[in-house]
Amino acid sequence: MFSKKNPKSTLLYLLAATALAAWLLWVLPSSCKSEAPPVEETTAHFHKILGTEETCMNCHADYTGFVPNHDPRNIGCTPCHLGNPYAEEEKASHAGMVLVPGNLSDVHRTCGASNCHHDIVPRIENSLMTSIAGIITVNRFTFGESETLSAWAHVKDLSKDHPADVHLRHLCASCHLGNEKTKPAPVSESSRGGGCIACHLDYSKAGDFPSEKTAEGPKFHPAINLRVTNDHCFGCHSRSGRISTNYEGWHETKLAAETYADRQGYRLLADGRIFQKMKPDVHHTAGLECIDCHSAKEIMGDGKRYLHAEEAVKVRCEDCHFNETPVTVYYDDLDIESKKILYLRGADYLDARFIVGQKSFEVMPNVIWDKKPVLIGKNSGKRHPLRPPARACIRGKAHDALTCSACHTEWAPQCVGCHNSFDQNEMAYDLLDKQQTQGKWVEYLGEFFAERPTLGVVSEGNLRRIKPFVPGMIMTTDKSGFPGHEQSPEIFHRLFAPVAPHTTNREGRSCESCHNDPLALGYGRGILKYETRGGKGRWHFTPEYENSPQDDLPQDAWIGFLKKPSGTQATRPNARPFNVAEQQKILRVGACLTCHRGDSEVMLRGLEDFEKTLREVSGKCVLPVFK
């Protein structure tokens, strides 16, 4: 329902904007204010910044690139870089200086000092982008070193003695906010960590960055602001689920870098991986950036310790693509942080109503109702009209359990048949200690695919939700080469992972691509065929891949054909493949689709009451038998 407040008049708007500006000057600490008295030169060597004398500007007055909130002419240099603001000699001035502020190791003395952003630091320290708790816990489970898939863990506590933790130290532990950034440099494909500046460092106006002190002309200092681009996300999120590359329409291959040779339709990343061009996410095509959907509380954390990404991410497709009137609030009802963000972005739509997220119950400061629903690009300012879901998405109750991504995912990266082993004769690079170490975990990768995902079930409280899954871990692990584990048997897991592929399409997948596709149902690739004989119908499945010796299932399968799942099947305790009853229900609809088009009237009626539709079938219809 809408807020019942009357719209503000122009006068009230101006008064509110003026009051906000005054409030921000009062509430923001002195060293972080975006407005300040002009620099007052008090002596030949000292400049007074907000009442504090600093000598920094004697040498650094020609630096450019700042925004008002972090301009040293307003707040000084030492709130960020520390050092000695009273010394006149370079060596003494730089004593105790922090060259790259924002690293979590010293953030309490820089960005998170008590007179600046102290309230945000605990949120970041507890966020999944800092802890990578889910990655650690699932990895320990697959190595047989934990009995749970959901537990709190932190990357800084990874052991050097346990195989699972060493595995992450060798292969995964650079992608977290606590990873130190040691020297100034623009954001690149290889960027990892950096704490606050992992997101808030903006080199967009740098031109040719004069990194050397002796560079001619005015020196450039990157801005510290809210202009977080997709490039900031790419360094880490082009790994693991490959969300950044997926979103742009790039799928990883196993091609060697030396065979690349500028082949059209392929991309060579800075780390040597080759990606093939695929269909990008429809939101990427429209010009949306990561932060246009994901909020500050999702990215920096909200202070809570979440165990998996899907718990921390609160935004839902339905927040923008709704068919019922959403909850909205006026500017006066916003929380302080949202007001600050709008102020810093110079938002000019404060008379609009702000739409509230359906799950998070948080206001989305760039999703508004201004005569019609619209999403405003946080960096671009572009207005994107919000369209309601298609009628097929909301007709009847047959698909109530389906998430939007179950139908609207174009493709998802998949890997089948992986193996880990430890080689004591190889040298590895410890990503936490940043040094070479004896002995190395080596991954042997199977085949890579970019196809529609498998579907499965996730329980969210009392809700049953059908989501995309990929074979996160169909793999074997050999720990026998690791010191102290010589007698360890080889470990096998067949675990699928719930994913958000970020390859959204507008059309959605066809009915047949779910109900008649063995990959979607979890059987793996192959031929799923419906045959009728003697007035009875039966489904038959011929797998493309041979069965694995460990569990007698096809190498790419999640479950057996019309079989009951057993054991642990997913990387989440609340996730599973379809049970036998669900498989039969899906295939019953699939049998109808062998004759009737998905958009035919009889199938559309089935969305509203499928059992009633079955009772009305003609004598020509042959329904499947499952016994």
URQUI-V379091 format. One record per backbone hydrogen bond with DSSP energy under -1.0 kcal/mol. NH is the residue of the N-H (numbers start at 1). CO is the residue of the C=O. If there is no record, write none. Layout:
nh->(NH/NH)
co->(CO/CO)
//
This chain:
nh->(13/14/15/16/17/18/19/20/21/22/23/24/25/26/27/28/32/40/42/43/47/48/49/52/54/55/58/59/60/63/64/70/71/74/75/76/80/81/82/84/93/94/97/98/106/109/112/113/116/117/120/121/124/125/126/127/130/131/132/136/137/138/139/140/141/142/143/144/145/157/158/166/167/168/169/170/171/172/173/175/176/177/179/191/194/195/196/197/198/199/200/202/206/209/211/215/221/223/225/228/234/237/238/239/242/244/246/247/248/249/250/251/253/259/260/263/266/267/269/272/275/276/277/278/281/282/285/286/287/288/292/293/294/299/300/311/312/313/319/320/321/328/329/333/334/339/340/341/342/343/344/345/346/347/352/353/354/355/356/357/361/364/367/368/369/370/374/375/376/377/381/384/386/393/395/398/400/402/403/408/410/412/414/416/418/419/420/421/423/426/428/430/431/434/437/439/440/442/444/447/449/451/454/455/456/457/458/459/460/463/465/466/467/469/470/472/473/475/476/477/478/482/485/488/491/493/495/496/497/499/505/509/514/515/516/521/523/527/529/531/533/536/537/538/540/542/544/548/552/555/557/558/559/563/571/575/576/583/584/585/586/587/588/589/590/591/592/593/595/596/600/604/605/606/608/609/613/614/615/617/621/625)
co->(9/10/11/12/13/14/15/16/17/18/19/20/21/22/23/24/29/48/46/46/54/40/52/49/47/85/55/56/56/60/219/67/68/71/71/72/77/77/78/93/89/90/94/81/103/106/107/110/113/111/117/117/120/121/122/124/127/127/128/132/133/134/135/136/137/138/139/141/140/154/155/162/163/164/165/166/167/168/168/172/174/129/176/188/179/177/102/194/195/196/196/223/203/207/209/212/64/202/200/226/230/233/234/236/239/237/242/243/244/246/245/276/274/256/257/260/263/275/273/269/267/251/265/249/247/504/281/282/284/283/289/290/290/295/296/308/308/309/316/317/317/1/354/330/331/335/336/337/338/339/340/341/343/342/349/369/329/367/327/362/357/355/364/374/353/372/368/384/366/382/377/375/373/390/391/607/397/399/466/404/503/451/449/447/474/444/476/442/440/423/437/435/169/430/428/426/423/421/419/416/414/412/469/520/467/576/465/574/463/460/458/401/456/454/497/470/495/493/418/491/420/479/482/485/477/475/473/569/470/468/408/407/511/511/512/517/518/542/540/538/536/533/623/531/529/527/525/553/548/546/554/522/522/560/496/572/457/579/580/581/582/583/584/585/586/587/588/589/592/592/597/600/601/602/605/605/609/610/611/614/618/537)
//
